[in-house]
Amino acid sequence: MRALMAIAEMGNFGKAGVRLHLSPPAVFEQVRRLESEVGEKVYQRAGRKLALTDAGRLINDYARRILQEHDAALVALKELCGVQRGELRLGCGPHASVSVVPHLFRAFLAKHPNVELRLVTGPDSMLFEELHGGRVDVVLMSVPVEDAAVEQIPLWRCEMVFVTAPGEEASDNPQDLARRPFILYQRACVIEDAIRRFCVEAGFEPMLVMHNDQADSIKELVKLGLGISLLPLWTVSQEVRDGALRIFRLPERHLFAETGLIYRRSAHVPAVVRAVVEMAQEWRDWLPSAADVLPSHSDGRGASAD
């Protein structure tokens, strides 16, 4: 079943072998045995790639759920004595991997020193695939997300603020803003859609000159005078204090974004996942930018305009 899932995702035996730490012939043999057992062809060639047949897609859907429960059962057996050891695989975006996760890991390891930690970074779409594929245990990202297969734990919310270079004009006039080059923070659909709505409701259509999913990259572009942007306050607060960036807001109009953890919904949540969620909820104690964020709304509304 793991070989079939790897074929579905990677499209050939070679890449599937790398994913499974097996040789291509070994992957082929695993799939051949599965076909022999079910009596159906599970893949076919589609040009240079391999594609699942109808039978293969059906088995793949069940295999994903079966293997998740299988792995959860093994984890549960290992956890009879609590969080003594194990592995935690956490996914996040590049900016959070620098500004948030190292501090979370330090606090976590102080309490659970025998747990092995792995960090996976990338775009949200990839992190979702890794989470549903069982290769990541928990993801730090913008919430809420529309996915009934995951649990969502809101942590904090942060105001989105306009960011410009120190020497640039900081006008809050909608007509002036409409003429300014705008760099859209495309980290997540939750944030991107909220930014677009916020600008339109404020009375201007942003003149988009760039889409960028890296907050650190956007900050450097803004410093060079290539445009303005809307970014979470906690990502720019230090640069503002240092005088490297300038922020401004619209009168009586604010946009907030929610950050939280998501993990697969299951009858048994691994102890290491429960432990990192518990530690993450204590963010006031370990997050350096805690003064620049607010407690999460209990209703988990996520990005919202006030």
C-alpha positions in Angstrom: 0.0 0.0 0.0 2.9 2.4 0.7 4.3 1.6 -2.7 1.0 2.3 -4.4 0.7 5.7 -2.5 4.2 6.6 -3.5 3.5 5.8 -7.2 0.3 7.9 -7.0 2.3 10.9 -5.7 5.6 10.6 -7.6 4.5 9.1 -10.9 7.4 6.7 -11.5 9.2 3.9 -9.8 12.5 5.8 -9.4 11.1 8.7 -7.4 8.8 6.4 -5.5 11.9 4.4 -4.5 13.6 7.5 -3.2 10.5 8.3 -1.1 10.4 4.8 0.3 14.2 4.2 0.6 13.8 1.2 -1.8 15.3 0.4 -5.2 12.9 0.9 -8.3 12.8 -2.9 -8.8 11.7 -3.4 -5.1 8.9 -0.9 -5.6 7.8 -2.6 -8.7 7.7 -5.9 -6.9 5.7 -4.4 -4.1 3.1 -3.1 -6.5 3.1 -6.4 -8.5 2.3 -8.3 -5.2 -0.5 -5.9 -4.5 -2.0 -6.5 -8.0 -1.7 -10.2 -7.5 -3.5 -10.0 -4.2 -6.4 -7.8 -5.4 -6.6 -9.3 -8.9 -6.7 -5.9 -10.6 -4.2 -3.7 -12.5 -3.5 -0.7 -10.2 -1.5 1.5 -12.5 -1.0 2.3 -16.2 1.4 4.3 -18.2 0.4 7.9 -19.2 3.2 9.1 -21.4 6.4 9.1 -19.3 4.5 9.0 -16.0 2.6 6.3 -14.2 -1.1 6.9 -13.4 -3.4 4.9 -11.2 -6.3 3.0 -12.7 -9.8 3.2 -11.3 -9.0 0.2 -9.1 -5.7 1.8 -8.0 -7.4 5.0 -7.0 -10.0 3.1 -5.0 -7.3 1.1 -3.2 -5.2 4.3 -2.7 -8.1 6.1 -0.9 -8.5 3.2 1.5 -4.8 2.6 1.9 -4.2 6.2 3.1 -6.8 5.7 5.9 -5.6 2.2 6.8 -2.0 3.2 7.1 -2.8 6.2 9.2 -4.7 4.0 11.6 -1.9 1.4 11.5 0.8 4.0 12.3 -1.4 5.5 15.0 -1.8 2.1 16.6 2.0 1.6 16.7 2.5 5.1 18.2 -0.2 4.4 20.8 1.6 1.2 21.9 4.9 3.1 22.2 3.2 5.8 24.3 1.9 3.6 27.1 4.5 5.2 29.4 4.0 8.8 28.2 6.2 11.1 26.1 9.5 9.4 26.9 10.9 9.3 23.3 9.7 9.4 19.8 9.7 11.7 16.8 7.8 14.8 16.0 7.7 16.1 12.4 6.5 19.8 12.2 5.8 21.7 9.1 5.7 25.5 8.6 6.6 28.3 6.2 10.1 29.7 5.8 9.6 32.8 7.9 8.1 30.8 10.8 11.0 28.4 10.6 13.3 31.3 11.6 11.2 33.5 13.9 8.9 31.0 15.7 9.8 27.4 15.5 13.4 27.5 17.0 11.9 29.1 20.1 9.1 26.6 20.2 11.6 23.7 19.8 13.8 25.0 22.6 10.9 25.2 25.0 9.6 21.8 23.9 13.0 20.0 24.3 13.5 21.5 27.7 10.5 19.4 28.8 10.9 16.5 26.4 14.6 16.1 25.7 14.4 12.6 24.3 12.0 13.4 21.4 13.6 13.7 18.0 12.4 16.8 16.1 12.2 17.2 12.3 11.3 20.4 10.5 9.7 20.5 7.1 9.3 23.9 5.3 7.5 24.8 2.1 4.3 26.3 0.7 1.0 25.5 2.4 -0.2 23.2 -0.5 2.9 21.0 0.0 2.6 21.0 3.8 -1.0 19.8 3.4 0.1 17.0 1.2 2.8 16.0 3.7 0.3 16.2 6.5 -2.4 14.0 4.8 0.3 11.6 3.6 1.5 11.0 7.1 4.9 12.5 6.5 4.3 15.5 8.8 2.6 15.3 12.2 1.5 18.9 12.8 1.7 22.2 10.8 2.0 25.7 12.0 0.1 28.0 9.6 -2.7 30.5 9.1 -6.1 29.3 10.3 -8.9 28.5 9.9 -8.7 26.1 6.9 -11.5 24.3 5.2 -10.7 20.6 5.9 -12.8 18.3 7.9 -10.0 15.8 8.2 -7.9 18.0 10.4 -8.1 19.4 13.9 -7.3 23.2 14.2 -5.9 24.8 17.3 -5.8 28.7 17.1 -2.9 30.2 19.0 -2.6 33.9 18.4 -3.8 36.6 16.1 -1.9 39.5 14.7 -2.7 42.8 13.0 -1.8 43.1 9.4 -0.2 46.5 8.8 0.9 48.5 5.7 4.7 48.4 5.4 6.8 50.9 3.5 10.4 52.1 3.3 11.4 54.7 6.0 11.8 57.5 3.4 8.6 56.7 1.5 5.2 58.5 2.0 2.8 56.8 4.4 -0.4 58.2 3.2 -3.6 56.4 4.2 -5.7 58.0 1.4 -7.3 55.2 -0.8 -6.6 57.1 -4.0 -2.9 57.4 -3.1 -2.7 53.7 -2.1 -4.2 52.7 -5.4 -1.2 54.4 -7.2 1.4 52.7 -5.1 3.1 49.5 -6.3 1.8 46.7 -4.1 3.6 43.4 -3.2 1.0 40.8 -2.3 1.9 38.5 0.6 0.8 35.1 -0.9 1.7 32.9 2.1 -1.7 31.3 2.3 -5.1 31.6 0.6 -6.5 32.6 4.0 -4.2 35.6 4.2 -4.2 36.4 0.4 -8.0 36.5 0.1 -8.3 38.6 3.3 -5.8 41.2 2.0 -7.6 41.5 -1.3 -11.0 42.0 0.5 -9.5 44.4 3.0 -8.1 46.7 0.3 -11.3 46.7 -1.8 -13.5 47.4 1.3 -11.1 50.3 2.1 -11.8 51.8 -1.2 -8.9 50.9 -3.5 -7.8 48.2 -5.8 -4.1 47.4 -5.1 -1.8 47.9 -8.1 -0.1 44.5 -7.9 3.5 44.4 -9.1 4.6 41.2 -7.4 3.3 38.1 -5.7 5.6 36.7 -3.0 5.1 34.0 -0.4 8.3 34.9 1.6 7.8 37.6 4.3 11.5 38.1 4.7 11.9 38.7 0.9 9.0 41.1 0.9 10.6 43.1 3.7 13.8 43.5 1.7 11.9 44.5 -1.4 10.0 47.2 0.5 13.3 48.5 2.0 14.5 49.0 -1.5 11.5 51.1 -2.3 10.0 48.6 -4.8 6.5 48.8 -3.3 4.4 48.7 -0.2 2.8 45.6 1.3 0.5 44.3 4.1 2.4 42.1 6.5 1.7 40.7 10.0 3.0 43.2 12.6 5.0 40.6 14.5 7.1 39.9 11.3 8.2 43.6 10.9 8.2 44.9 14.5 11.9 44.6 15.0 12.7 46.3 11.7 10.3 49.1 12.7 12.0 49.6 16.0 15.4 49.6 14.2 14.1 52.3 11.7 14.6 49.9 8.7 10.9 49.9 7.9 7.9 52.1 8.5 4.3 51.0 9.1 1.0 52.8 8.8 -2.7 51.9 9.3 -6.0 53.0 7.8 -8.2 55.1 10.2 -10.7 52.9 12.1 -10.0 49.9 9.9 -7.9 46.9 11.0 -7.2 43.4 9.6 -6.2 40.5 11.8 -4.7 37.2 10.9 -4.9 34.0 13.0 -2.0 31.6 13.4 -2.5 28.1 14.7 -1.6 24.4 14.6 -3.3 21.7 12.5 -3.0 18.0 12.7 -4.8 14.9 11.4 -8.1 14.1 13.0 -7.9 10.7 14.6 -9.3 8.6 17.4 -5.8 8.6 18.9 -3.7 11.7 18.8 0.0 10.9 19.4 1.4 12.0 22.7 4.1 14.0 21.0 1.5 16.0 19.1 -0.5 16.6 22.2 2.7 17.7 23.9 3.7 20.2 21.2 0.1 21.6 21.1 0.3 22.1 24.9 3.7 23.8 24.6 2.5 26.0 21.6 -0.4 27.2 23.7 2.1 28.6 26.2 3.4 31.0 23.5 3.4 33.9 25.9 6.4 32.3 27.7 8.6 31.5 24.7 7.6 33.6 21.7 10.0 36.6 21.3 7.4 38.7 19.5 4.6 37.8 22.1 4.1 41.6 22.8 3.2 42.1 19.1 0.4 39.6 18.9 -2.9 39.1 20.6 -4.6 36.0 22.1 -6.7 34.0 19.7 -10.4 34.5 19.3 -12.1 31.6 20.9 -14.3 31.2 17.8 -11.3 30.8 15.6 -12.4 33.3 13.0 -9.0 33.6 11.5 -8.3 36.6 9.2 -10.9 39.2 10.0 -11.4 42.9 9.4 -12.5 45.1 12.3 
